[in-house]
Amino acid sequence: LEDKKMPALEVGRICVKTRGRNAGKKAVIVEMQKNFAVIEAPNIKRKRCNISHLIPLEEKLDVSKSTSHEEIVKLMKKEG
C-alpha cells in the first residue's frame, strides 16, 4: 500500500465541510483555534467550525486572518 500523507489542517488549507448547513461545500481555513477552525468561502461567511467536521484537501491558498471576504472569493474561484 502506498503511504500517502493526509494534508494537515492549517491556515490557507481548503477543506470540505462534513456536517451542518454547509455540508459538502468547500471552504478555506483563515484562522486556527484550540479545537476549532475559522472558515470562509464564497457562500459561507467567516465562522468557527469544529475541526472534526472538516476534511482537508490538497489545495492550499495564501490567506490570513486579515484577508478580506472578496479576496478569498477571488482566490477560491481561481482555484476552481
C-alpha positions in Angstrom: 0.0 0.0 0.0 1.2 3.5 -0.8 1.7 5.6 2.3 0.0 8.9 1.3 0.2 11.6 3.9 -3.1 13.4 4.7 -2.9 17.2 4.4 -2.8 19.0 7.7 -5.4 21.4 9.0 -3.6 24.8 8.7 -4.3 28.3 7.7 -4.9 28.5 4.0 -5.9 24.8 3.6 -9.1 24.2 1.6 -11.4 21.8 3.3 -14.8 20.2 2.7 -17.3 20.6 5.5 -18.9 17.3 6.5 -21.7 18.5 8.9 -24.3 21.2 9.3 -25.9 23.5 6.8 -22.8 23.8 4.7 -22.0 20.1 4.5 -20.4 19.1 1.2 -19.2 22.7 0.5 -15.6 23.8 0.2 -14.2 26.4 2.5 -10.7 27.8 3.4 -9.3 28.0 6.9 -8.4 31.6 7.8 -7.6 31.0 11.5 -6.9 28.1 13.8 -8.0 27.9 17.4 -7.8 25.1 20.0 -10.5 22.7 18.7 -11.9 25.0 16.1 -11.0 26.4 12.7 -12.4 29.7 11.4 -13.5 29.1 7.9 -14.7 31.2 5.0 -15.9 30.6 1.4 -17.8 32.4 -1.3 -21.1 31.0 0.1 -20.0 30.9 3.8 -19.4 33.9 5.9 -16.5 33.8 8.3 -17.4 31.4 11.1 -16.0 28.9 13.6 -16.2 25.2 12.8 -15.3 22.1 14.8 -12.1 20.7 13.2 -13.7 17.2 13.3 -16.2 18.4 10.8 -13.6 19.3 8.2 -11.8 17.1 5.6 -8.6 18.8 4.4 -7.9 18.7 0.6 -4.6 19.0 -1.2 -5.1 22.6 -2.3 -3.8 25.5 -0.2 -4.3 29.3 -0.6 -2.2 32.1 0.6 -4.6 33.7 3.1 -4.5 35.0 6.6 -6.9 36.3 9.3 -6.8 39.8 7.7 -7.7 38.6 4.1 -11.0 40.2 3.0 -14.0 38.1 2.0 -13.8 39.5 -1.5 -10.2 38.4 -1.9 -11.0 34.9 -0.6 -13.9 34.6 -3.1 -11.5 35.6 -5.9 -8.8 33.1 -4.8 -11.3 30.3 -4.5 -12.8 30.9 -7.9 -9.3 30.9 -9.4 -8.5 27.6 -7.7 -11.6 26.0 -9.2 
